[in-house]
Amino acid sequence: MSYLVLLGLLISFVAALAGWFGNKNFGDKDRKLGLLGLIPTHLQWVIGVILYFVSPKGIEWATEGFMKVSEQRLFVLEHPLTMIIAVVLITVGYARAKRQIGAGNKGFKSIAIFYGIGLILILSRIPWNAWLGN
């Protein structure tokens, strides 16, 4: 699912950049393309919240002194907090763009900026050691 989130965000982001710099008019088709980034992100966030409370790395590590161990701090605090911020930014970007249908390229600009920041935040806090099997 995580790969779908990254792929959907990347597709939406690149399409928004192309529309924004191509001076295209933001339409309903473009709004639906923005959903490729929004829907998997929200779904992954729900799955992540469930896993946070079910996983031993979520609750068990949230003990006194977890801030001293970088891996525990990443899983308990940094990753969840950054992902919440990223999901909020992506949601705001889509909501703003949705209201810009037919208003020039402002919808593209909104998606490009907010999805881009969200994508950077997500990439910055992915536990790469767990992903790459190190």
N, C-alpha and C positions, 0 to 999 in steps of 0.2 A: 504494500500500500504506500509505503514511503516513496518508492520510486515513481508511482503514479502522481503523487503530490508534486514532486520535483519536475516531472515531465509536464504536467498540466500547468504549473506556474511558469515554466520556461516557455511553453507554447503561447500562453496568454500574454506574457511579458514581451516576447519578440513580436507578436502580432500587434500589440499596442504600440510598440516603438515604431513599427513599420507604418501604422496608420497615423501616428502623431507626426513623424517627420515627413511622411508622404502627403500631409495636408488633406487626408481623406475625411469624409463626413462619417461620424460615429452613428451607426445604425443598430437595429435590433439583432442582426446577424453577429455583429461585433460584441454586443452585450452577451449573447449566448456563448461566444468564444471565451469571454471572461469567466464564464461558469466552469470552464475546464480547470481553472486554477482554484476557484472558490470551493466547489463541492468536495473534491478530494481533500483539500486542506481542512475543512470542517469535519469531515468524516474521520480523518486521521487524528484530529484533536480529540474527538469523543473517544476513540479507541485509546489514545494516549492517557486520557484522564482515568479511564477504567483500569488500564495497566498500571498506572501510578499507584493506585490503591490496592491492587492485587499482587503486584510484583514484590518480591523480597527486597529489591533494590530501592523501592519507593519508601515504604513505611519503616522497614528494619534499619535502613541507613540513616533515617531522619532522627538520629539520636544525638546526644550531647557530643560535641567534638567533630561533627561531620564536616564542618567548615575547614578543618585542617587537612583533610584528605581530598585532593583535587578530583579524583574519580567520583567520590561520594558527593562532593559539592556540585559536580556537573549533573549527576542524575537526580539529585534531590532538589536543587534550587535553580541552577543556571539554565539547564535545558527546559524545564517546564515553564519558567518565567519568560524566557525568550520566546518560546513557542506561543504562549498566550499573547504576547505583544505582537508577534508576526501575524497571528490569526486576526487580531483586532485590526491591524493595518490593512490586511488584505480585504477584510469585510468592509472597512470604510472606503477603500478604493473602489470596490465594486458598487457600493451603494451610491457613491458620488457619480460614478460613470453611468449608472442606470438612469439617473435624472438628466443626463446630458445627451440623450438620443436626439439627433437632428440639430444639435447645437455646435456644429463644426467638429473640430478634433479634440474638444475638451475631455470627452470620455476616454479617449486614447491616452491623453496626458495623465488623467487620474489613475487609470489602471497601470500605466507604465511606472509612475512614481511609487505608488503604494505597493504594488506587487513586487517591484524591484527591491524596495527596502525590506519587505517581508521575506523575499527569497534570500537576500543577503543575511538577514538575521537567522533564518532557518539553517543555511549553510554554515554559519559561524558556530552554531551550537549542536550540530549533529555529533553524536558520540562516535567519531570515526574509527576508534579502536574496536568498538563492538561491531561496526559495519564491515570493517575490513578483516575481521577475525584475528586481530593482533592480541 
